[in-house]
Amino acid sequence: MVTILALAAAVLYGTADFLGGVAARRASVFAVLATTVPAGAAVVIVVALLGEAPGLGSLLGHALGSPTSVGGWGAVTWAAVSGICGAGGLVAFYAGFAAAPISVVAPVAALVSTVLPVGIAIAGGERLTSGMLAGGLICLVAIVLVSMPPARRGRQGHRAGPDAGAAGRLRGLAYGAAAGAGFGLFFLCLKNAGQSGVLWPVAISRTAGTVVAMGIAVATRTRPWRRDGSGTGVIALASGAVDAAANVCYVLATRAGLFGLAVVITSLYPGMTVLLARWVLGERMRWLQRAGLLLAAAGVVLLTT
């Protein structure tokens, strides 16, 4: 079950990332974040409130397992911190895209966001079989390869930057590590918050992220996009809703089995983003990305055997 839920989270995260990337090509990144994060929070809050109803509550409880439980102030704190870390990771990620080579930022962020929580899980006593360890290592390589964007332009439409020398790569390492740390701490904190419930911890996490996203939008004087018939707002709202659904699947995956296994499989989400860019936008895939997708499939097979 953990594999199915983690794969569902990966597919949803990758889809949300693709939709957010499409929106960010048409508007300010901060304007997109100020829309996607609150949209996800609103969706989860509505579902959580519906879960409080007698009839729907029992139905959701059977499907999600104590979906409306919060778990006390400790869980609330974990949830809030996860939202702050996730939003901070996104800021570092997009800032890195603008200031350093994307080919450095994206793979480093993907690697750190996986290794950090998995390392903590192993240090905390989780034990993986030899097959799982081999599959995990293969998936780590796959994540890095799939995360490598085209050499000329990234998925947000930005160039790798004018400074692709040693200084630019060092900045890329710094931004990528910061973004990966934010994403990795998000995975870790949200897992701890979801030990006693699902929907409300995710809702609190998204709400905390909303505060950060709105604060950044105000601080940078970011203006929302104008209605131009491009559907950018709808795309951004859809990205937020899908991302919230991914959060729920991820929490369920961490409750269903080993945390390290759930994180590794969930972190394969860049593969879905790459596939959607190929299918929907017709973007060409690099041979490294193709190899990464094949390695990801092999890694998942080893993780589940």
N, C-alpha and C positions, 0 to 999 in steps of 0.2 A: 504493500500500500504506500509506503514512503516513496518508492520510486515513481509510482503513478502521480502522486500529489506533487512531488518535486518537479517532474517533467511538465506537469500542468502549469506550475509556477514559472518554469523557464519559458514555456511558450507564451504565457501571458505577459511576463516581464519583457520579453523580446518584442512582442507586438506593441506594447505600450511605448517602448523605446523607439520603435520605428515611427509610430504615430507622432510622438513628441518631436522626433527629428524632422519629420515633414512639416510640422507646424513651425519649428524653429527656423526653417529655411525661409519662411514668409513673414516672420515677426521677430521681435526681440526675444532672446532666450529667457530673460527674466520675466517678460510678459507671459511667456508660455508656462513657466514654472508657477507664476501667480494664478494660473488658471487650472493647470493639471492637478496640483496638490490639493487645493480646496475642493475640486470636483470629486476626487477620490474620497476625501473626508466626508463629503455630503452623502455619497452613495453608501458608505459603510455605516454611517450614523443612522440613515433611514432604515437600512436592513436590520441594524441592531435594535432600533426602536420597535420595528415590526416583530422582532424576536421576543419582545416583552409581552406581546399579545398571547393569550392563553392557547389558542389553536395553532397559530404560526410558531409560537415559541416551542411547543412540543415537536413540531415538524422539523424546525431548524436544529433543535437539540438532538434529534435522531440523526440528522445529516452531518452536523458539525461537532457535536459533543460539547455541551455547556457553552453555547455560543455567546450568551449574554453575560457571563460571569466576568468580573473585572479582576478580582483576586487581591484586593487591598492596596494600600498605598505603595507597597514595594513594587507591585506589578504596574501601577500607574506611573511610577517613576521610570521604570525600565521602558515603558511604552513611549513616554515623552522624550526620553533621551534618544531612543531609536529614531524618532521623527526628526530630531535636531541633527543627529549624525547623518541621516540620509540626505537631508536638505543641504547640509554642509558639504557632503561628498559631491553632490550635483554641482554646487557652486565651483568647487575646485576643479571638477571635471571639465565644465564648460570654459572656465577661466584658462585652464591648460590648453584647450583647443585654440584659444585666441592668442596665446603667448608662446607656445612651444610646438614642436612637431607632433602632430596627432599620432603618427606612427610610433611614438614613444609613450605618449600619455595613455592611450587606450589600453595597450597590452599590460603596462605596469599596473594600472588601476585594476584591471581584471585579475591579475595574478595576486596582488596584495589583498583584494577583497575576498579571495577564496582562501589563501594560505592563513590569513590572520584568524578567522573563526575556526577553521579546521585545526589549526595548531592549538588553540585554546581548548577545543573539544578533546583532543588527544591528551593534552596535559591534564585535563580534568578527569581522565580515566577511561575514556572511550577506547575500545580495542577493535581494530578492523582486521579482517582475515587477509591473507596474502593476496587473494584475488581482488579484494576491495582496495588494498593499497596500490596494486598494479593499475587497477582501473582508475583510481583517483589520480595517480601520477599522469596517466595518459590523458585524462580529462583536463588536468592543469595545462599540459602542453596544447591541447585542443583549444582551450579558452584563450590562450595567448595568441595562437595562430588565427583564430576566427576574429579576434578583436582588432587585428591589424587592418586599418582602413586602406583604401586606394592611395597610391603614392602621391597623387596630385591634389585630391580633394577628399575631405572627410565626409561622413554621412550627414553632417549638418551643413555641408556646402562651403565650409571654410577651408582655406588653403593651409598647408602644414606650417606656414609662417615663414617670414623672410629669413629668420636665423635658424638654420638647420645644422649649425656647426656644434662644437663642443659645448658652448654656453647654452645654446638652445636645447640640446639634449639633456643637460643637467637640469634645466628648468622643467623639461618634460618629465624627468624622473621625479622631481620634487612634487609637481602637480599631480602626477599619476599616483605617487605614493600617498599623498594627502587624500585624493579622491578615493583610492582603494581602501584606506583606513576608515574613511567615513562610511563607505558601503559595507565593509566588513563588520564594523561596530553596529551598524544598523541591523545586519543579520543576527548578530549575537544578542543585542538588546531586545529585539522583537521576539526572538526565541524565548528569552527569559520572561518577557511580559506575557507570552501566550501559554504559559504552563497551566494557568487556571481558567483560561477562556480564549476566545478567538476574536469575535467581532468587536467588542469594546476595546480590547488592547490595540487592535489595528486602527480603530477610530481615533483613539487618543494619540497614537503615533502620527496619523495623518493630520490631526489637528495641530499638533506641535510643529510639524513640518510646514503647515499653512502659515503659522505665525512667523516662522523664519522667512518663508518665501515672500509674504506680504511686506515684512520689514525690509527685505532687500529691494523689493520693487519701489517702496516709498523712498528709501535712502538713495537709490539711483535715479529717482524721478522717472521711472519707467512708465510709459503710457501704454494702455491697452491698444490693440490694433483696431483700425477702423473697419467698418463693415464694407467690404469690397466685393462680396459675392464669391470669395475664394473658399469659403467654408473653413478657414483656419481656426476659428473659435470652436466649431463643432469637433474638429479633429483633436484639438487640445483637450476638450472636455472628454472625448472618448478615450484619449490616452490616460487621463486621470482615473476614469472608471475602471479601465482594464488593469491598470497598475494596482488599484485597490483590490481587485479580485485576485491578482497575483499575490499580494500580501497575505490574503486569507489562505490561499492554497499553500503558501510557504509555511505559515504557522501550523497548519494542519499536518504538513509533512514532518515538521520538527516534533510534533506530538505523536506521530505514528511510528517513529523509528529513530535510528542514530542521527544525531545532529550533524555530524561531519558528512555523512552520506547525503543528507538533505541539502546541505550547503553546496557541495560539489556539483550535484546534478542541477540544482537551481541556477548555479553560476554559468551554466551552458547557454543562458538566454541570448548572448550575442549571436549565436548561430541562427536563431529565429529572425533576428533583426536583419542579418545578412540575406537570408532566404527571401524575406519579404521585399527587401530592396531589389533583389534580382527579379522576383516575380511581378511586383507591382510597378517599379520604376525602371526596370530593364537595366539596372546597373550591372556592370561586369564584375565577376568575382575573380580575385587573384588566386593563383594556384595554391598559395599558402592557406587561404580561406577554405578552399576545397579540401585540402589535406586536413585542415582542422575539423571540418564537419565529419570526415571519415573517421578520424581519431576519436571524436566525441561519441560516435555510434559504438565504436569498439570499446571505449571506456565504460559506457553505460552497461554494455553486455557483461563486462567483467564485474562491475559493481553489483549487479543483480544476480550473479551466479554463486 
